[in-house]
Amino acid sequence: MAKGNVRKKALFRHAKRRAKVRYDLQLSVDNHNEIVRLIQLQKGKCLGSQSNRVSHWEIEYKGKILHVVYDKLRKQVVTFLPRQNQLERS
């Protein structure tokens, strides 16, 4: 198995766990792809860049406001940030 594939799978597992714990969201591959598509279409709010390839987004998905970290090189949500981060911004 290619090293990149292993990394992508590990990132997905991490994001899936964080989505469940932080937003009570069961993240499937289809859900993940829908969120990625919203980011790619700029349907959310970009909160800033962490680097040239990693950015923070606020996305509305299934009635919830999600704060996610997105890796544009891998076209993947890396993690879901905790809810308290949302409240601190307000």
QUIRA-V25644 format. One record per residue. N is the residue number from 1. RES is the residue in one small letter. PSI is psi in degrees with one decimal (* if undefined). OMEGA is omega as a letter, one per 30 degrees, with the letter a starting at -180 (NA if undefined). Layout:
# QUIRA-V25644
n: [N & N]
res: [RES & RES]
psi: [PSI & PSI]
omega: [OMEGA & OMEGA]
This chain:
# QUIRA-V25644
n: [1 & 2 & 3 & 4 & 5 & 6 & 7 & 8 & 9 & 10 & 11 & 12 & 13 & 14 & 15 & 16 & 17 & 18 & 19 & 20 & 21 & 22 & 23 & 24 & 25 & 26 & 27 & 28 & 29 & 30 & 31 & 32 & 33 & 34 & 35 & 36 & 37 & 38 & 39 & 40 & 41 & 42 & 43 & 44 & 45 & 46 & 47 & 48 & 49 & 50 & 51 & 52 & 53 & 54 & 55 & 56 & 57 & 58 & 59 & 60 & 61 & 62 & 63 & 64 & 65 & 66 & 67 & 68 & 69 & 70 & 71 & 72 & 73 & 74 & 75 & 76 & 77 & 78 & 79 & 80 & 81 & 82 & 83 & 84 & 85 & 86 & 87 & 88 & 89 & 90]
res: [m & a & k & g & n & v & r & k & k & a & l & f & r & h & a & k & r & r & a & k & v & r & y & d & l & q & l & s & v & d & n & h & n & e & i & v & r & l & i & q & l & q & k & g & k & c & l & g & s & q & s & n & r & v & s & h & w & e & i & e & y & k & g & k & i & l & h & v & v & y & d & k & l & r & k & q & v & v & t & f & l & p & r & q & n & q & l & e & r & s]
psi: [136.4 & 146.3 & -38.7 & -38.5 & -41.0 & -44.4 & -44.0 & -42.2 & -40.1 & -41.5 & -39.7 & -45.0 & -43.0 & -48.5 & -39.6 & -44.5 & -44.5 & -36.9 & -41.3 & -49.5 & -44.3 & -25.6 & 4.1 & 43.1 & 122.7 & 103.9 & 112.3 & 172.3 & -40.5 & -44.4 & -46.3 & -46.4 & -35.0 & -43.0 & -43.3 & -42.8 & -41.1 & -41.0 & -45.9 & -32.4 & 3.4 & 43.5 & -2.0 & -166.0 & 121.7 & 121.6 & -9.4 & 168.6 & 140.6 & -31.8 & -170.7 & -24.5 & -14.1 & 128.7 & 159.8 & 134.6 & 148.3 & 119.7 & 137.5 & 123.3 & 123.1 & 43.7 & 5.3 & 144.4 & 117.8 & 139.8 & 118.1 & 155.6 & 126.6 & 134.2 & 108.8 & -23.7 & -45.3 & -8.1 & 55.2 & 143.3 & 126.8 & -43.9 & 166.2 & 124.1 & 154.1 & 153.2 & -35.9 & -25.1 & -34.7 & -43.7 & -35.2 & -32.2 & -29.9 & *]
omega: [a & a & l & l & l & a & l & l & l & l & l & l & l & a & l & l & a & l & a & a & a & a & a & a & l & a & l & l & l & l & a & a & l & l & l & l & l & l & a & l & a & l & l & a & l & a & l & a & l & l & l & a & a & a & l & a & l & a & l & a & l & l & l & l & a & l & a & l & a & l & a & l & a & a & a & l & a & a & l & a & a & a & a & l & l & a & l & a & a & NA]
